[in-house]
Amino acid sequence: MLSVKQHLNWSEIAFDRSCTCCDFSRSQNQPQKKIWRLWLVLALLISVLPAEIGIGLWSHSLSLQADAGHLLSDVGALGLTLLASWLAGRPAAGRATFGHGRVEILAALINGLGLLLIAGFIAWEAIARFQNPEPILSLPLLLGAGLGLIVNGLNLTLLHKHSLDDLNLRAAFLHIVADAFSAVGILVAALVIYWLKWWWIDPVMSLLIACFAGLSAIPLIWSSLEVLLEYAPRFIKPTEVEAALQSFPGVRRVETLRIWAIGCGQTALCAHLRIEPLNAQQQDQLQWELQTHLVEAFGIHESTLQLSSGSVTNLVPLHPLLNRSLVSYIYK
């Protein structure tokens, strides 16, 4: 017969396991929801693209044609995002011991660079249009801008919530934000052209669209490079982590500390700690407490800690040729 205390302990273990299973099922459903939303956004963009290209040619509006070109690039960017999301969901195997999460970071970097190229092309065309202005049909322009604004509004609703903690989705979201901003600007330009016949407002609006697209791409590119260069995530300060580790009783000092992001929402830590002499049980307990604190205080779930208490004497190193054979330098 189990005592009351034992029964409560077994109940807590069962509850923890059930919570773990629920969290696991939720984490399994998150990639599926993300991919489903991306497919829906892609379908909406493909449906509106032919109409915007046709209306842009009909109205002779550079800003609407530029927005159509931006939509076309969005289709390619979202296709790349979907491919990266599928690859990132594959399990770690073989030489890919960390999995394929970095593919999403590469896709975000490519999307950011693509956004910069699009901004440069739109700006170039706008400057050329200043020299050769063309009359623009305002009513078709108004129709195309309104259609683009409706579709982009739906896409922003689909992606906004999940773009905060996913760099790959943030890249797709910024493309849609640039499109929505373009639609608003084109709508304003259409009204100005209809009432005042100011043809120059169209290339001006195109330049504004290019500037917004370029400025929104720069933070995305920099965030992607930070992950690829293995910088510590911005929400984690290495000095605070080092101070937290060194504050534990038994830890003398932190000799080596490495913090980096493997992928979106996946942070890893590797540290070498010099500790006081402890027996095996005390050392295991200290390591467990340190790793638990890293999870609770900093959200670092993947940590490797090397705890050492002995002092290594300064040995004279042998010549490298005596440690390895010459063949090993040729065939690695």
WOLINJO-V375276 format. One line per field, one symbol per residue. burial: I if it has 24 or more other ideal C-beta (glycine too) atoms within 12 Angstrom, else O. A space follows every 10 residues. Layout:
burial = ???
//
This chain:
burial = OOOOOOOOOO OOOOOOOOOO OOOOOOOOOI IOOIIOIIOO IIOIIOOIIO IIIOIIOOII IIIIIIIIII IIIIIIIIII IIIIIOIIIO OOOOOOOIOI IIIIIIIIII IIIIIIIIIO IIIOIIOOIO OOOOOIIIOI IIIIIIIIII IIIIIIOIII OIIOOIIIII IIIIIIIIII IIIIIIIIII OIIOOOOOII IIIIIIIIII IIIIOIIOOI IOIIOOIIOO OIIOOIOIOO IIOIIOOIOI IOOIOOIIII IIIIIIIIII IOIIIOOOOO OOIOOIIOII IOIIOOOIOI OIIOIOIOOO OOOOOOOOOO OOOOOOOOOO OO
//
